[in-house]
Structure formats: structure tokens, C-alpha cells
Amino acid sequence: MWNNLGGGVIHDRISIFESNIQFTVHFMILYAFGLVLLFYVFRWFRELKRVPNKCEKFVYITGCDSGFGNLLARHLDKKGFRVVAGCYTEKGEDELKKICTDKLTTLHLDVSDHDNISKAADTIKTLVGQRGLWAVVNNAGVSVPTAPNDWLLIEDFKHMLDVNLYGVIDVTLSVLPLIKRAKGRVVNVASIFGRISPIGGAYCVSKYGVEAFNDSLRRSMAPFGVKVLCIEPGFFKTSVTDSSALQRNFEKMWERLPQDVKDEYGSDYMDRLRLAMREKFEKMADPDLMKVVKCMEHAVAAVHPRTRYSPGWDAKFFWLPLSYMPTFISDAFFLRNAVKPKVSVL
């Protein structure tokens, strides 16, 4: 009887101990969830506040002919900012002038031309006066020529780097003294492909470079009260991701290849590539460009902007997590989904 009684007491104590453990685990999970929820609520309220006196703040945006830059120029103009829109074409300038208020100023801007950049900076210096420049948004960029690296020449890399990387640096340096005077912002539009490289050519190279420039500039400008912020969009439907333009680019690159390289890839390679682009690439592009524009506007106008923005569900829940995976996992994913050459050993 005593043995049974003792065994029952031990069993009861074990049950109580197990219940306490379960309660503690559940409490800790709820506590952690509450802390995360509290953090996001706090951040949401903190990020609501916007800078005052928008009508006195000048914002310089590159690449305003179409896409994100065009929408941002119009959006900030409606918000009351003094927008300086850099356009590559006269048509882009004219269309913005028709749509926006007379507070908006347009400039001809080729971000691969240093003299043109310097001339634009002189115009902006006269325009802003002693107030300085509140923000520059480095948005201009190109996505072609893009192809497997063994299809390309060094000139193909130089052209894209001139626009996507050196242009960002050149534009920023040309107006940095004005931004320091205003204790303003530098907003650099990189890409989720500044975190991971699924394609050949200079596009990913240039975006990795923008990320590095952004990080070093953010730290060196912090003592001057200048905020440096990065936008890393996923796939959105713009001229940069236009499937027709990309297909024409691939066809142009293919036509100039020597026959031995074409033989390695196979005569049907371009047909398989076109099919893959129709089935996968076009479906990935998000048509809602305002997801990116709202992040840009927040970077410019919020009292407490974020250091990085990753607009697009694909960026948040696919590309960024994949970029943190071990290399063999990301390699396996890309190789499995790639259009393979005829001579592939995989």
C-alpha cells in the first residue's frame, strides 16, 4: 500500500511539473508574441510623423521619364514638395510639366554623363539657395544588356555600370554639400538583386555596388545629420523588367555569338528561354508600382525613415530569405530552374 501511495505522489508531482513546464512555455510564447506586436505597433506610430514645411523642401529625383521616378515626382508634387525631376528625354520633361504643378522643375539628365550631372547640380544649387537640398532619390537605371556572362563583352558591363552605379555615385557627390547643408536625405534605389545574383551581366554587379556605396555613405554622413536610405524592390512591372525588351536584348546578344558558343547552348536554346520567360518571368512582375513609390515617399518625408525598404511580397518572403540561405541551397534552386545549355553536365 505504501508503495502504491508513494508511486501516486511521485506521479502527481511529475504531472504538476509537466503542467508547470507547459504553462511556462505557453506564457513565454505569448510574451514573445506580445513583444513583437508591441514593437510593430510602436514602429507604426513612430513612422507616421512627417517632416514639416514640405513646400520649402527640394527633392531631386533621377530617372523621371517613366516608372517609379515618374510616379514619385507626381506623388511628391501633390504632397507639396518642390520636386526637381531629372529626365533623359524631352518628352519626359514635357509630360511631367503638363501633369504637375508649376512648383515642379524638370532638368535634362543623363546620369552617365559627368558634365551633364555637374550642369544639373549647378542649376539645383541656384534653385535651392541657402536652404540646401532636402533629398536626392537615385532612381535612374537600366537592365540591358543582360545575358549569360560568356555572351557578353566588357563594353556591355561598362555601359550598365556607368548608369546604375557610377551614375548613382556621381549624382550623389554632385549635390552632397547641398544635402549636408539641409541635413537631408540620400535615397538610393538598389534592388533585391543587390542581395542575390540569379542572372548574368552587370545588373546584379551594379546593384551590389549601390548597396556597398549606400552602407559606407550612411555611416560617413551620420555625424552630419544626413540620413542615407536604401530601397530594394522585388519584381515590378516597369521598363526595367519589360519582358519584350528583355527578349529583344537576348536575341541581339544571341545573334552576335560565335557559332561554337551557339552550339554549346543548342539551336533551341532561345525558344526554351522565350517559353521560360513567358511562363515564369511575366507572372512574377507586380503591376502595383505604388508599393515602391510609397516606400520612396516615406524615405523622403518621414521624420523617422527606415534604413532599408524591401517593397513587394516576393522580396520579403522569397528573395531576402533565399539570400540568407547557405550557398548550396540557393545554387541548387537557381540551377534547377535555369534554362540549361545543351552541353550541360548537370
KELUMLUM-664977 format. One record per residue (C-alpha): residue number from 0; chain; x, y, z. Coordinates in nm, 2 decimals, padded with zeros to 4 digits. Each point is the difference from the previous one (the first is absolute). Layout:
<pts>
+-----+--------+--------+--------+--------+
: num : chaine :     c1 :     c2 :     c3 :
+-----+--------+--------+--------+--------+
: NUM :      A :      X :      Y :      Z :
...
+-----+--------+--------+--------+--------+
</pts>
This chain:
<pts>
+-----+--------+--------+--------+--------+
: num : chaine :     c1 :     c2 :     c3 :
+-----+--------+--------+--------+--------+
:   0 :      A :  00.00 :  00.00 :  00.00 :
:   1 :      A :  00.28 :  00.24 :  00.09 :
:   2 :      A :  00.17 : -00.08 : -00.33 :
:   3 :      A : -00.32 :  00.08 : -00.19 :
:   4 :      A : -00.05 :  00.32 :  00.20 :
:   5 :      A :  00.36 :  00.11 : -00.06 :
:   6 :      A : -00.03 : -00.07 : -00.37 :
:   7 :      A : -00.32 :  00.20 : -00.02 :
:   8 :      A :  00.17 :  00.30 :  00.17 :
:   9 :      A :  00.29 : -00.01 : -00.24 :
:  10 :      A : -00.23 : -00.03 : -00.29 :
:  11 :      A : -00.20 :  00.30 :  00.12 :
:  12 :      A :  00.31 :  00.20 :  00.05 :
:  13 :      A :  00.12 : -00.09 : -00.35 :
:  14 :      A : -00.34 :  00.11 : -00.15 :
:  15 :      A :  00.02 :  00.33 :  00.19 :
:  16 :      A :  00.36 :  00.05 : -00.12 :
:  17 :      A : -00.11 : -00.07 : -00.36 :
:  18 :      A : -00.29 :  00.23 :  00.03 :
:  19 :      A :  00.22 :  00.28 :  00.13 :
:  20 :      A :  00.24 : -00.05 : -00.29 :
:  21 :      A : -00.28 :  00.02 : -00.25 :
:  22 :      A : -00.14 :  00.31 :  00.17 :
:  23 :      A :  00.35 :  00.16 : -00.01 :
:  24 :      A :  00.05 : -00.08 : -00.36 :
:  25 :      A : -00.34 :  00.13 : -00.10 :
:  26 :      A :  00.06 :  00.32 :  00.20 :
:  27 :      A :  00.34 :  00.05 : -00.16 :
:  28 :      A : -00.15 : -00.04 : -00.35 :
:  29 :      A : -00.28 :  00.25 :  00.08 :
:  30 :      A :  00.25 :  00.24 :  00.16 :
:  31 :      A :  00.23 : -00.02 : -00.30 :
:  32 :      A : -00.30 :  00.05 : -00.23 :
:  33 :      A : -00.11 :  00.30 :  00.21 :
:  34 :      A :  00.35 :  00.16 : -00.02 :
:  35 :      A :  00.01 : -00.04 : -00.38 :
:  36 :      A : -00.35 :  00.14 : -00.03 :
:  37 :      A :  00.09 :  00.29 :  00.23 :
:  38 :      A :  00.31 :  00.07 : -00.21 :
:  39 :      A : -00.19 :  00.02 : -00.33 :
:  40 :      A : -00.28 :  00.22 :  00.16 :
:  41 :      A :  00.27 :  00.23 :  00.14 :
:  42 :      A :  00.18 :  00.01 : -00.33 :
:  43 :      A : -00.32 :  00.07 : -00.19 :
:  44 :      A : -00.09 :  00.30 :  00.22 :
:  45 :      A :  00.36 :  00.13 : -00.01 :
:  46 :      A :  00.01 : -00.02 : -00.38 :
:  47 :      A : -00.32 :  00.20 : -00.04 :
:  48 :      A :  00.15 :  00.33 :  00.07 :
:  49 :      A :  00.10 :  00.21 : -00.31 :
:  50 :      A :  00.25 :  00.28 : -00.04 :
:  51 :      A : -00.15 :  00.36 :  00.02 :
:  52 :      A :  00.02 :  00.28 : -00.26 :
:  53 :      A : -00.01 : -00.23 : -00.31 :
:  54 :      A : -00.05 :  00.30 : -00.23 :
:  55 :      A :  00.35 :  00.12 :  00.09 :
:  56 :      A :  00.17 : -00.34 : -00.05 :
:  57 :      A :  00.16 : -00.08 : -00.34 :
:  58 :      A :  00.02 : -00.37 : -00.11 :
:  59 :      A :  00.22 : -00.09 : -00.30 :
:  60 :      A : -00.11 : -00.32 : -00.18 :
:  61 :      A :  00.19 : -00.18 : -00.28 :
:  62 :      A : -00.17 : -00.22 : -00.27 :
:  63 :      A : -00.33 :  00.18 : -00.01 :
:  64 :      A : -00.10 : -00.08 : -00.36 :
:  65 :      A : -00.20 : -00.31 :  00.11 :
:  66 :      A : -00.05 : -00.26 :  00.27 :
:  67 :      A :  00.08 :  00.07 :  00.37 :
:  68 :      A :  00.17 :  00.33 : -00.06 :
:  69 :      A : -00.29 :  00.14 : -00.20 :
:  70 :      A : -00.26 : -00.11 :  00.25 :
:  71 :      A :  00.21 :  00.13 :  00.30 :
:  72 :      A :  00.05 :  00.34 : -00.16 :
:  73 :      A : -00.38 :  00.03 : -00.05 :
:  74 :      A : -00.07 : -00.13 :  00.35 :
:  75 :      A :  00.24 :  00.23 :  00.18 :
:  76 :      A : -00.13 :  00.30 : -00.21 :
:  77 :      A : -00.35 : -00.08 :  00.13 :
:  78 :      A :  00.14 : -00.02 :  00.36 :
:  79 :      A :  00.14 :  00.35 : -00.03 :
:  80 :      A :  00.37 : -00.06 : -00.05 :
:  81 :      A :  00.21 :  00.20 : -00.24 :
:  82 :      A :  00.09 : -00.27 : -00.25 :
:  83 :      A :  00.30 :  00.02 : -00.23 :
:  84 :      A : -00.06 : -00.28 : -00.26 :
:  85 :      A :  00.29 : -00.12 : -00.20 :
:  86 :      A : -00.12 : -00.14 : -00.34 :
:  87 :      A :  00.21 : -00.16 : -00.27 :
:  88 :      A : -00.24 :  00.10 : -00.28 :
:  89 :      A : -00.17 :  00.33 : -00.09 :
:  90 :      A : -00.33 : -00.19 : -00.03 :
:  91 :      A :  00.03 : -00.11 :  00.36 :
:  92 :      A :  00.05 :  00.36 :  00.11 :
:  93 :      A : -00.30 :  00.13 : -00.20 :
:  94 :      A : -00.23 : -00.27 :  00.14 :
:  95 :      A :  00.09 :  00.07 :  00.36 :
:  96 :      A : -00.05 :  00.38 : -00.05 :
:  97 :      A : -00.35 : -00.06 : -00.14 :
:  98 :      A : -00.10 : -00.23 :  00.29 :
:  99 :      A :  00.17 :  00.18 :  00.30 :
: 100 :      A : -00.02 :  00.34 :  00.16 :
: 101 :      A :  00.23 :  00.29 : -00.08 :
: 102 :      A :  00.20 : -00.08 :  00.32 :
: 103 :      A :  00.16 : -00.30 : -00.19 :
: 104 :      A :  00.32 :  00.07 : -00.20 :
: 105 :      A :  00.13 : -00.23 : -00.27 :
: 106 :      A :  00.36 : -00.05 : -00.11 :
: 107 :      A :  00.15 : -00.19 : -00.28 :
: 108 :      A :  00.21 : -00.26 :  00.17 :
: 109 :      A :  00.23 : -00.28 : -00.14 :
: 110 :      A :  00.14 : -00.17 :  00.31 :
: 111 :      A :  00.28 : -00.15 : -00.20 :
: 112 :      A :  00.13 :  00.35 : -00.11 :
: 113 :      A :  00.21 :  00.17 :  00.27 :
: 114 :      A : -00.02 :  00.35 : -00.17 :
: 115 :      A : -00.38 : -00.03 : -00.02 :
: 116 :      A : -00.02 : -00.10 :  00.37 :
: 117 :      A :  00.22 :  00.30 :  00.10 :
: 118 :      A : -00.21 :  00.24 : -00.20 :
: 119 :      A : -00.32 : -00.14 :  00.17 :
: 120 :      A :  00.17 :  00.04 :  00.34 :
: 121 :      A :  00.08 :  00.37 : -00.08 :
: 122 :      A : -00.36 :  00.06 : -00.09 :
: 123 :      A : -00.12 : -00.16 :  00.32 :
: 124 :      A :  00.24 :  00.20 :  00.21 :
: 125 :      A : -00.14 :  00.32 : -00.14 :
: 126 :      A : -00.36 : -00.13 :  00.05 :
: 127 :      A :  00.03 : -00.10 :  00.36 :
: 128 :      A :  00.22 :  00.28 :  00.13 :
: 129 :      A :  00.10 :  00.00 :  00.36 :
: 130 :      A : -00.27 : -00.25 :  00.10 :
: 131 :      A :  00.19 : -00.28 : -00.16 :
: 132 :      A : -00.14 : -00.32 : -00.16 :
: 133 :      A : -00.23 : -00.21 :  00.22 :
: 134 :      A :  00.04 : -00.32 : -00.20 :
: 135 :      A :  00.14 : -00.17 : -00.30 :
: 136 :      A : -00.17 : -00.32 : -00.13 :
: 137 :      A :  00.23 : -00.20 : -00.22 :
: 138 :      A : -00.25 : -00.19 : -00.20 :
: 139 :      A :  00.13 : -00.01 : -00.36 :
: 140 :      A :  00.11 : -00.34 : -00.12 :
: 141 :      A :  00.01 : -00.24 : -00.30 :
: 142 :      A : -00.03 : -00.38 : -00.01 :
: 143 :      A :  00.16 : -00.08 : -00.34 :
: 144 :      A :  00.22 : -00.14 : -00.13 :
: 145 :      A : -00.06 : -00.31 :  00.21 :
: 146 :      A :  00.10 : -00.35 : -00.10 :
: 147 :      A :  00.22 : -00.29 :  00.12 :
: 148 :      A :  00.34 :  00.15 :  00.07 :
: 149 :      A :  00.17 : -00.20 : -00.28 :
: 150 :      A : -00.22 :  00.18 : -00.25 :
: 151 :      A :  00.12 :  00.35 :  00.10 :
: 152 :      A :  00.28 :  00.24 : -00.07 :
: 153 :      A :  00.16 :  00.23 :  00.25 :
: 154 :      A : -00.17 :  00.29 : -00.17 :
: 155 :      A : -00.34 : -00.15 :  00.10 :
: 156 :      A :  00.11 :  00.01 :  00.36 :
: 157 :      A :  00.14 :  00.36 : -00.02 :
: 158 :      A : -00.32 :  00.14 : -00.15 :
: 159 :      A : -00.22 : -00.13 :  00.28 :
: 160 :      A :  00.24 :  00.09 :  00.27 :
: 161 :      A :  00.03 :  00.35 : -00.13 :
: 162 :      A : -00.38 :  00.04 :  00.05 :
: 163 :      A : -00.09 : -00.22 :  00.29 :
: 164 :      A :  00.31 :  00.05 :  00.22 :
: 165 :      A :  00.23 :  00.28 : -00.10 :
: 166 :      A : -00.31 :  00.22 : -00.08 :
: 167 :      A : -00.13 : -00.05 :  00.35 :
: 168 :      A :  00.34 :  00.09 :  00.15 :
: 169 :      A :  00.05 :  00.30 : -00.23 :
: 170 :      A : -00.34 :  00.15 :  00.05 :
: 171 :      A :  00.03 : -00.05 :  00.38 :
: 172 :      A :  00.34 :  00.17 :  00.03 :
: 173 :      A : -00.11 :  00.28 : -00.23 :
: 174 :      A : -00.27 :  00.11 :  00.25 :
: 175 :      A :  00.13 : -00.14 :  00.33 :
: 176 :      A :  00.11 :  00.35 :  00.13 :
: 177 :      A : -00.35 :  00.13 : -00.05 :
: 178 :      A : -00.15 : -00.30 :  00.18 :
: 179 :      A :  00.24 :  00.04 :  00.29 :
: 180 :      A : -00.10 :  00.37 :  00.03 :
: 181 :      A : -00.37 : -00.11 :  00.03 :
: 182 :      A :  00.08 : -00.30 :  00.22 :
: 183 :      A : -00.21 : -00.19 : -00.26 :
: 184 :      A : -00.01 : -00.35 : -00.15 :
: 185 :      A :  00.16 : -00.21 : -00.27 :
: 186 :      A : -00.24 : -00.27 : -00.13 :
: 187 :      A :  00.16 : -00.27 : -00.22 :
: 188 :      A : -00.21 : -00.24 : -00.20 :
: 189 :      A :  00.18 : -00.33 : -00.01 :
: 190 :      A : -00.18 : -00.33 : -00.06 :
: 191 :      A : -00.06 : -00.33 :  00.17 :
: 192 :      A :  00.27 : -00.11 : -00.25 :
: 193 :      A :  00.24 :  00.20 :  00.20 :
: 194 :      A : -00.03 : -00.28 :  00.25 :
: 195 :      A :  00.01 : -00.31 : -00.23 :
: 196 :      A :  00.11 : -00.05 : -00.36 :
: 197 :      A : -00.22 : -00.22 : -00.21 :
: 198 :      A :  00.09 :  00.15 : -00.34 :
: 199 :      A :  00.32 :  00.08 : -00.19 :
: 200 :      A :  00.12 :  00.33 : -00.12 :
: 201 :      A :  00.06 :  00.33 :  00.19 :
: 202 :      A : -00.35 :  00.05 :  00.15 :
: 203 :      A :  00.07 : -00.20 :  00.33 :
: 204 :      A :  00.36 :  00.13 :  00.01 :
: 205 :      A : -00.13 :  00.36 : -00.02 :
: 206 :      A : -00.26 : -00.05 :  00.27 :
: 207 :      A :  00.24 : -00.17 :  00.23 :
: 208 :      A :  00.22 :  00.31 : -00.05 :
: 209 :      A : -00.29 :  00.23 :  00.08 :
: 210 :      A : -00.06 : -00.19 :  00.33 :
: 211 :      A :  00.37 :  00.03 :  00.09 :
: 212 :      A :  00.01 :  00.38 : -00.09 :
: 213 :      A : -00.33 :  00.05 :  00.20 :
: 214 :      A :  00.14 : -00.17 :  00.31 :
: 215 :      A :  00.33 :  00.19 :  00.00 :
: 216 :      A : -00.17 :  00.33 : -00.07 :
: 217 :      A : -00.26 : -00.06 :  00.28 :
: 218 :      A :  00.28 : -00.04 :  00.26 :
: 219 :      A :  00.21 :  00.29 : -00.12 :
: 220 :      A : -00.29 :  00.24 : -00.03 :
: 221 :      A : -00.16 : -00.08 :  00.34 :
: 222 :      A :  00.21 :  00.25 :  00.19 :
: 223 :      A : -00.13 :  00.28 : -00.23 :
: 224 :      A : -00.37 : -00.09 :  00.07 :
: 225 :      A : -00.04 : -00.14 : -00.35 :
: 226 :      A : -00.21 : -00.31 : -00.04 :
: 227 :      A :  00.09 : -00.25 : -00.27 :
: 228 :      A : -00.28 : -00.25 : -00.09 :
: 229 :      A : -00.02 : -00.29 : -00.24 :
: 230 :      A : -00.30 : -00.13 : -00.20 :
: 231 :      A :  00.02 : -00.37 : -00.11 :
: 232 :      A : -00.30 : -00.08 : -00.21 :
: 233 :      A : -00.10 : -00.35 : -00.11 :
: 234 :      A : -00.14 : -00.06 : -00.35 :
: 235 :      A : -00.23 :  00.28 : -00.12 :
: 236 :      A : -00.14 :  00.07 : -00.35 :
: 237 :      A :  00.22 :  00.28 : -00.13 :
: 238 :      A :  00.22 :  00.07 : -00.30 :
: 239 :      A :  00.29 : -00.17 :  00.19 :
: 240 :      A : -00.19 : -00.33 :  00.02 :
: 241 :      A : -00.19 :  00.03 : -00.33 :
: 242 :      A :  00.00 : -00.36 : -00.14 :
: 243 :      A : -00.01 :  00.12 : -00.37 :
: 244 :      A :  00.30 :  00.22 :  00.04 :
: 245 :      A :  00.19 : -00.27 :  00.18 :
: 246 :      A : -00.08 : -00.25 : -00.27 :
: 247 :      A :  00.12 :  00.24 : -00.27 :
: 248 :      A :  00.32 :  00.04 :  00.21 :
: 249 :      A :  00.06 : -00.38 :  00.02 :
: 250 :      A : -00.07 : -00.03 : -00.38 :
: 251 :      A :  00.25 :  00.27 : -00.07 :
: 252 :      A :  00.26 : -00.16 :  00.22 :
: 253 :      A : -00.06 : -00.34 : -00.16 :
: 254 :      A :  00.04 :  00.13 : -00.35 :
: 255 :      A :  00.35 :  00.13 :  00.06 :
: 256 :      A :  00.13 : -00.32 :  00.17 :
: 257 :      A :  00.26 : -00.21 : -00.18 :
: 258 :      A : -00.14 : -00.33 : -00.14 :
: 259 :      A :  00.19 : -00.21 :  00.25 :
: 260 :      A : -00.17 :  00.17 :  00.30 :
: 261 :      A : -00.34 : -00.04 : -00.17 :
: 262 :      A :  00.08 : -00.37 : -00.05 :
: 263 :      A :  00.07 : -00.04 :  00.38 :
: 264 :      A : -00.33 :  00.15 :  00.09 :
: 265 :      A : -00.20 : -00.18 : -00.28 :
: 266 :      A : -00.20 :  00.12 : -00.29 :
: 267 :      A : -00.32 : -00.01 :  00.20 :
: 268 :      A :  00.14 :  00.20 :  00.30 :
: 269 :      A : -00.18 :  00.32 : -00.09 :
: 270 :      A : -00.33 : -00.17 : -00.05 :
: 271 :      A :  00.03 : -00.16 :  00.34 :
: 272 :      A :  00.10 :  00.34 :  00.15 :
: 273 :      A : -00.30 :  00.18 : -00.15 :
: 274 :      A : -00.23 : -00.27 :  00.14 :
: 275 :      A :  00.15 :  00.03 :  00.34 :
: 276 :      A : -00.03 :  00.38 :  00.00 :
: 277 :      A : -00.37 : -00.02 : -00.10 :
: 278 :      A : -00.08 : -00.27 :  00.27 :
: 279 :      A :  00.20 :  00.14 :  00.29 :
: 280 :      A :  00.14 :  00.35 : -00.05 :
: 281 :      A : -00.32 :  00.17 : -00.11 :
: 282 :      A : -00.20 : -00.15 :  00.29 :
: 283 :      A :  00.24 :  00.12 :  00.26 :
: 284 :      A : -00.02 :  00.37 : -00.08 :
: 285 :      A : -00.23 :  00.20 :  00.23 :
: 286 :      A : -00.19 :  00.27 : -00.19 :
: 287 :      A : -00.06 :  00.21 :  00.32 :
: 288 :      A :  00.29 :  00.25 : -00.02 :
: 289 :      A : -00.14 :  00.20 :  00.28 :
: 290 :      A :  00.13 : -00.25 :  00.25 :
: 291 :      A :  00.35 :  00.12 : -00.09 :
: 292 :      A : -00.10 :  00.37 : -00.03 :
: 293 :      A : -00.15 :  00.00 :  00.35 :
: 294 :      A :  00.33 : -00.13 :  00.14 :
: 295 :      A :  00.19 :  00.27 : -00.19 :
: 296 :      A : -00.24 :  00.26 :  00.13 :
: 297 :      A :  00.04 : -00.12 :  00.35 :
: 298 :      A :  00.38 :  00.01 : -00.03 :
: 299 :      A : -00.02 :  00.36 : -00.12 :
: 300 :      A : -00.28 :  00.13 :  00.23 :
: 301 :      A :  00.00 : -00.20 :  00.32 :
: 302 :      A :  00.16 :  00.15 :  00.31 :
: 303 :      A :  00.12 : -00.35 :  00.09 :
: 304 :      A :  00.06 : -00.18 : -00.33 :
: 305 :      A :  00.12 : -00.36 : -00.02 :
: 306 :      A :  00.36 : -00.09 : -00.10 :
: 307 :      A : -00.12 : -00.25 : -00.26 :
: 308 :      A : -00.33 : -00.06 : -00.18 :
: 309 :      A : -00.08 : -00.33 : -00.18 :
: 310 :      A : -00.33 :  00.06 : -00.19 :
: 311 :      A : -00.17 : -00.30 : -00.15 :
: 312 :      A : -00.11 : -00.32 :  00.15 :
: 313 :      A :  00.25 : -00.19 : -00.21 :
: 314 :      A :  00.28 :  00.21 :  00.15 :
: 315 :      A : -00.11 : -00.05 :  00.36 :
: 316 :      A : -00.10 : -00.37 :  00.00 :
: 317 :      A :  00.22 : -00.15 : -00.28 :
: 318 :      A :  00.30 :  00.19 : -00.12 :
: 319 :      A :  00.12 :  00.13 :  00.33 :
: 320 :      A : -00.03 : -00.33 :  00.18 :
: 321 :      A :  00.16 : -00.18 : -00.29 :
: 322 :      A :  00.30 :  00.25 :  00.02 :
: 323 :      A :  00.06 : -00.11 :  00.36 :
: 324 :      A :  00.00 : -00.37 : -00.09 :
: 325 :      A :  00.32 : -00.20 : -00.03 :
: 326 :      A :  00.15 :  00.04 : -00.34 :
: 327 :      A : -00.06 : -00.37 : -00.10 :
: 328 :      A : -00.38 :  00.05 :  00.05 :
: 329 :      A : -00.03 :  00.32 : -00.21 :
: 330 :      A :  00.23 : -00.15 : -00.27 :
: 331 :      A : -00.22 : -00.32 : -00.01 :
: 332 :      A : -00.31 :  00.21 : -00.03 :
: 333 :      A :  00.13 :  00.22 : -00.29 :
: 334 :      A :  00.16 : -00.29 : -00.19 :
: 335 :      A : -00.31 : -00.21 :  00.03 :
: 336 :      A : -00.22 :  00.28 : -00.15 :
: 337 :      A :  00.25 :  00.13 : -00.26 :
: 338 :      A : -00.02 : -00.06 : -00.37 :
: 339 :      A :  00.29 : -00.23 : -00.05 :
: 340 :      A :  00.25 : -00.01 : -00.29 :
: 341 :      A :  00.01 : -00.30 : -00.22 :
: 342 :      A :  00.34 : -00.11 :  00.13 :
: 343 :      A : -00.10 :  00.04 :  00.37 :
: 344 :      A :  00.15 : -00.27 :  00.23 :
: 345 :      A : -00.27 :  00.07 :  00.27 :
+-----+--------+--------+--------+--------+
</pts>
